[in-house]
Amino acid sequence: MKIRLVVVIVILALLSPTTGLTSEEEVLAELVVRPLGFVGLVVGSALFLVTLPVSVVVGGTDRMAETLVNKPYRFTFERDMGEGLKDTAYPSEP
């Protein structure tokens, strides 16, 4: 089991682009931060569904979807390894 973990860490370190973080920081951050981003996506999606009737009446559905679903999705699945970890919580908007 330890050998597999070391192999995964080495492969992730070799594949990562340069971001200003050391390889060890990037790998550790990705092993912790990306799963937390997925948890945030699941929780945000649940909150979005629960508050959807109210947001439809008030008219803030697009803003709520962006905050609770789209940002966690982009943070978890679309950003490059190590991107957005040093200076900001989310990558810059296009």
N, C-alpha and C positions, 0 to 999 in steps of 0.2 A: 504494500500500500504506500509506503514512504517513497519507494522508487517511482511509482506512478505520479505522485504529487511533485516530485523533483523534476521529472520529465515534462510535466505540464507547465510548471513554472519556467523552465528553461526555454521551452518552445514559445510560450507567450512573450518572454523577454526578447527572444530573437526576432519575433515578428512585429514587435511594437515600433511605431515611428518615434522620432525624437520629439519630446514634448517639454523638456526642461526638468522632468522628474527622472530620478535614477531608475534603473530597471527594476530593482527590488520594490521601490515605492509604487511604480506603475502596476506591477503584478499584484501586489498586496491590495492596492486600491481597486483594481478590477475584480479581484476575488471577493471583495467586501462590498464595494459600491454598486457594481452592476446588479447583483442580486437584490440589494436594497432598492434600486431603481425599479426592478420588476415588482417588488412588494408595493412600492408607491403607485405603480401603474394599476395594480389590482385594487388597492384601496381607493385610489382616485376614481377608477371606473365604477366601483360600487357606490361611492358618494355621489357621483354624477347621476347614476340611475335613480338613487333615492331622492335627490333634489330636482330631478328633471321636471316633474309637474309644476313646481313652484317657479323654476327658471323659465319655463315656457310662458307662464302668465306674466312674469316680470319682464321678459324679453332679453335675458342674459345668457341664452343657451350657448351661443358661439364662444363667448368669453369663458364660460365655465368649462366647456369642452376643451378649449385650448389649455387652460390651467390644470385641470384635473386629469386629462387623458393624453392630449397631444404632447405636452412638454415631457411628462414621464416616459412616454413611448420613444420620443426622439433621444432622450438621455440614455435610455436602456438599450435601444436597438440600432440607432442610426449614427451615433457619434463614434469617432475613431478611438482606439485604445489610448487612454490617458488624456484625451481632449476634455476640457472643461473641468478638470479636477484641481488645477493650481490656482486659477484666478476667479472663476465663476462656477456656479452650480449647474448652469445649462450652457450648451454651446450657443454661439451667436445666431440670431435669426437671419435667414437668407434675405 
